[in-house]
Amino acid sequence: MARRLVNITLDNLGELPFRCRSCVFWELDPVTGEQARECRGTDLEKEAWISDTLLEWGSCGKLIYTDGVPAGYVLFAPPAYVPRSAAFATSPVSPDAVLLMTARLMSEFTGRGLGRVLVQAVAGDVARRGLKAIEAFGTHERPSGRPKPNRACVLPADYLLAVGFKTVRPHPHYPRLRLDLKATVSWREDVEYALERLVSTIAPPASITALLVTRICMPCCAGSS
């Protein structure tokens, strides 16, 4: 099963789930969002938000493919770019954190660990920008039947807890949770770091290094003659 992660751009926005392509629950404040829905202009507002955030801040979403098929996505940005975040009782988001707005996996790809992969991808991206944490608003509500749009856009608190978040502002319906980036280093990064340290402290003798280089290069040289 081949996996591939890419940044969300205007070019691949159309590969998000149909309802998510024009959802502006997070991108607009409640009043402006309602006006956009009444004018049927939410798809244009979504594109404008992606474009502006990419230009001003940089990558604000990840799209994951499995065997070439879009399997899920995640959106994130500083709280200043997310007007809806101010409407939650557990706001504001901490100044040293980015807001994990929403994420979704296609039903046929759930239960494969892709949710954790998406969160780790966001963590790596955010850490490279010098931020210390990711925060998110979760929900304890489990609506029956087809969920309302606002509930569908807020991640379940149980999911956030499962991928490493901790509750920092409890609430009966919409708690705020936090993931400190220092706790999100994957096992692969740990192994790579350990190998780098090992190689730097136990370097092979020059004669052995030369021999290895010679043996590695000989087939290439032989093929070119």
N, C-alpha and C positions, 0 to 999 in steps of 0.2 A: 504494500500500500504506500504509494508515493505521496508525500505531503509537500506543499509549497506555500510559502507565506509572501504576500506582496502588500505594499502600501495601498490604501484606498485613494483613488484619484477620480477625476471626472471621467476618465476613459473607462474605468471598470465599475463605476457606481451602479450601472445597470445590472450588475451581477449580484447585487444584494437581493434578498427576498423582496417580492413585489411590493408588499405593504411598507417595507422599510425604506424603499427608494425615495418616497415622498413624505415620510414621517418627519415632522419638525417639532416633536414634543420637547426635546432638549434644546434644539437650536434657536427657538424663539420663546419669548415670554408668553404667558397664557393669553393675554389680550391680542398681541400681534399674531400668535399662532391661530387663534380663532378667526381673525380677519383673513388670514391666508387661506384657511379651509373654506370660508364662505366664498372667496373669489376663485377657488380651485387653482391656487397658485403655489401649493406647497412643494411641488416638484422643483419649481424654479428657485424657491427659497432654500431648498436642500442643496441644490447645486451651488448657489451663491455662498452658502455657509462653508461648504467644502472648499471652494475656490479661495475665499478670503482667509480661512484658517490655514490652508496650505501655504499661501503667500506670506502671511504675517508670522506664523508660528512654526509651520512645518508639518510633518506627518501627523495625522489625527485619526488614523484608522488602519486596521489590518484585515485583510481578506485571506482566508485559508482555503486551499484547494486540496482535494484528495483524488488522486488519479485523474487530475485535470478537471474535476467537477467542483464548483463552488460549494464549500461545506459549511461555512460560517464566517462571521465577521465580528469586529469589535470597534467601537468608536471611543475616543478619549480626547481631552483638551483641558487647558487651564480653565478654572471656573469663570474667569472673566469672559471667556468665549461661549459660556453655556448659561444663557439667561434664566432658564428654568430652574437652575440649581438654587437660586435665591428664594424660590417659592416653598422649599421644604422646611419643616419645623426644626430639623436638625442641622440646617445650614448655619454658618458658612463652612465651606471646605477650607482646610488648613492652608496657609500661604505657601508651605513647602511641598504641596502635593498637587498632582494633576487629577482631574476627575474622570473616572471610568464611567462613561455615560450609559452605554448599553452594549449588549452582545447577544448574538443569537446563532444557534446551530440548526441546520436543517434536520428534521426529525430522523431521517435515515442515517445520520452521522453521530447521533448522541451515544453516549456510553463508550466512546473510544479515546477519551482523554484529550479531545481537541479543545475543550474549554480551558483546560490548564495550559495548553500550548499557546493559546491566544493571550492569556494573561501574562505568561512568561515573555512573550514577544513585546507586549506593551511595557513590561518592567525593564527589559533591555533597552528599549527605545528611550524611555523616560530617564533612566539612569545615565545614559550618555549625554543628556541635556543638563545634568547636574541637579535634578530634583531628587528628593529623598523618599517620596512615598506616592502611592496611588490611593485615592479615596473613592468611595462609591456610596450612593444611597440605595439601600436594599428595601425589600418589602417582605413582610410576614404574611401578607394576604394570599390566599389561595382561592381565587374566584372559580366558581363552577361554570361549566359551559364555555362559550367563547369569551375570552377576557376583553375588558374595555381597553382601548388604545393606550391610555395612560398607565394602566397596570402592566400591559405587555411590554412597555418600554423601560420599566424599572426592574432590575434584576432581583431574583429571589435571594433573600438574605442567606438561606441555606447554601445556595450555590457559591456565594462569595466566601462564606466560612469554609466551605470545602476546598477552595483553591488557595487558602492561606490568609484571608482577611480576618481582622479582629474588630469587634464592635468598640467604637470610641464614643459614640453618642447614642445611647439606647432610646428606643421609641416603640410604642405598641404596634405601629404600622410601618413607619419608614425610618429605620435606624440608619446612622451613618457609620460606615466601616472603613478600615484603613489597612493597607498592606505596606509595611516598611520594606524598602528595596534591598536593604542589607540582608534580608532573610529570604530573598528570592533567587539566589544564585543556584543555578541548576547543577546536577551532578556532572554534566559534561564540562561546564566551566570550571568546576572544582578539579576535575581530572586534568584538563588542559593546563591549569595553573600549576598543579603539582608536577606535571611532566616538564614544564618550562623551568621550574626551580631545580628539578633533578638534573636536567641537561646542563644548566648553567653552573651547577656546583660539582658535577661529576663529568667533566668533559673528557672524551676519549683522547688518547695520545694522538699526536699529529700523524704518526706513521699509520695508525689504524684508520684514521679519518681519510688519509690519502688513498689507502687501499680500498675503502668502501666507495669512495668517489670514482676510483678507476673501474671497479667492478660494475657500478651502476651505469657509467658512461660508455663502457666497451660495446654493449649491444647497439647503442645508438650510432657509435662511430662506425661499427662494422656494417650497419645497414646503409650508411650514407656513401660507402666506398664502392 
